[in-house]
Amino acid sequence: MVKVGFIVEGETEKLIIDSENFQSLLADLQIDCVSEAIDAQGNGNLLPHNILPFQAFLKEKGAEYIFILTDRDDDACITLTRKRITERENQFIVVAVQKIEAWFLADSQTLSVMVGKSIAIDYPELEPIPFEKIGAIVQYQTGRGIGTRKVRFALNYLRKGFSLPNAAAHPNCPSARYFLNKLQSLNY
């Protein structure tokens, strides 16, 4: 089994990586997650001098590869985000086109479960604030809100079945597809 560690930008990313569905996917891909995801607590903390201790910790745990999962946020493009973090050997930087919550929009199966009817979003990664878009969809379809706490909502979405393969299957969610492809390539 390939040993992998994860450094993430924030709570939502950590919840995704540490979720039962994601850990099950890793097991299916014969990938051993060496530790819980490390939350850098903001993309500003994903600078080389800040992540060196995280990388050292994961390597001590046996990680052969390290994945860094972040949002593009205010950077003009994904390339700038990747340059800011700095490429390293055996490290993959996965940048959500806007925000990671767009992957929730891309997972049409789970979104449909949330609202109780079939629903699909054409361009999930073009949504500037996907959390608000999901809230509007749920409110419109069910008459109920999702609350204001992203973490609580993300936990609920994960419990309802969110999966990276579902998001990656969306034709317009390239960052989720990139992440899944990189994970799949580790054992080949």
N, C-alpha and C positions, 0 to 999 in steps of 0.2 A: 504494500500500500504506500502511496505517496503521502508524505506528511506536509500539511499546509497550515499556515497561520493567516489571520485576517486582522487588518487595522482598518477601522471605519471612521467616518466623519462624525457620526452622531448616533442618537438613540434608535432612530428608525432602522438605520443600517444594521446596528448591533442586534436588534430584535429579529431582523430577517436572517442574519447569519446564524444566530443562536437558536432559531426556531427548529422545532421537531421536523417539519417538512424539509428544510434546507439540510439539516444534518442527515436525514434519510437519503436525500439526493447524493450527498457526499459519499455515504456508505455504498450506494448503488454504483457510484463512479470509482469505487475503491480508493477513496481519498480519506485520510485520517486527519481530522481537525485537531491540532495539538493543544488548543486552549480555547476558552471563550473568546469572542471577538474583542479586540481592544478598542475602546471608544476614545478617540483623540479629542472629543468634545469641541468640534468645530473645524471647518476646513482650514482656517488660519493656523491651526496646530498641526497641519499635515505638511509642514516645511521640513526639509532634510534634518536640521539639527534637533527638531522636536521628535521626529519619528525614529531616530537612531536607537534610543533606549527600548522602544517597542520592538523594533526589528531584532535587537540583541536578545531580548526576552524570548521572542518566538523561536529564534535560532537555538537558544539554550534548551528549549522544549523539544527541539528536533525538527523544526520546520525546514523543509527543503525548498519550499516556495512560499512567498508572501504575497497576498493580495491586499491592495489598498482600494477601498470602496468609498467614493465621494460623489458629491454633486458638482456640476459645473458652476452653479450659483451665478456670480456676477462676472466671471471670466468671459472674455469675448468668444473664446472657443475652447474645445476640449484639449487641443494641443497646448494651449497656455496653462491649463490646469495640470496637465501631465508634466510640463516643464517645471512648473512651480514645485511640484512634489519631488521631481527628479527621478529619472529612470535608474534602476539598479539591476544587477544580475539576479536572476531567479525571483524577480518581483514583477507583478502585473498590476497596473493601475487601471481601475475600472471607473469611468466617469459617467454618471447619469447625465443625459443631455440637458435636462433642466434640474429636476429634483428627483430623488429616488421614489417618491410617492407616485410618480408617473408609471412606475412598474405595476402599482396597484390598479391603475386605470387600464393598463395593457392586459391584465389578467381578466378577460371577459367572463370566464367561468365564475370566479369568486365575486366579481362585481354583480353578476346576475343573481348569485345566491344572496348577496346583501340586499338587493332590491326586490327579490321575489319574481323577477321576470327577465327574459333574455335582453341583454343590453351590450352594446359594443361601442367603443370610442375609436374613431378613425385614426387620430394622430395624438396618442397619449403624451408623447415626449415634446409636443409643441405647447402643452399647457404650462403657462408660466407659474401657476400655483396649483398643482394637481390636488392637494389636500382640499382646497376650496371647491374645486370642480367636483370631486367625489361627494363632498358635503351637499352641494347643490343638486346633484343627481339623486342622492338618497332622499333628500328633503322633498324633491319633486315627485319621486316615484312612491315614497312610503308615507310622506307627511311627517316623518320624524327626522330630527337632526342627528348629527354624528358627534356633537360636542365640540369643544375647542381644544381639547388635549390630543395632539397628534399621537402621542405614545399610547394612550388608551385605545384610540381608534386603530392604530397599527396592530396592537395585540389582538383586537377583535377580528381584524381582517386576516391575520395569520391563522387564528382559530377557525375561521370560516373556510380556510383551504388555500390561501395564496401560495403559489409556487413559482419559482424562477422559470421552470420550463413553460408554464402557461404564459408568463409575460414574454419570454423569449420567442414563443410561437407567433406572437403578434407581428404582422408584417411591417409595422412602423414603430418598433421598439428596439432599435439597434443596440443600445447599451446593454440591455438584458441579454440579447442574443450573443453579444461579444463576451459577456461574463460567462455564460453557459458554455460557449465554444472553448474558451480558455480553460475552464475546469475540465471539460471533456478531453482536451488535448494532452493533459498531464500524463496519462497512462498510455500514450501512443507514440 
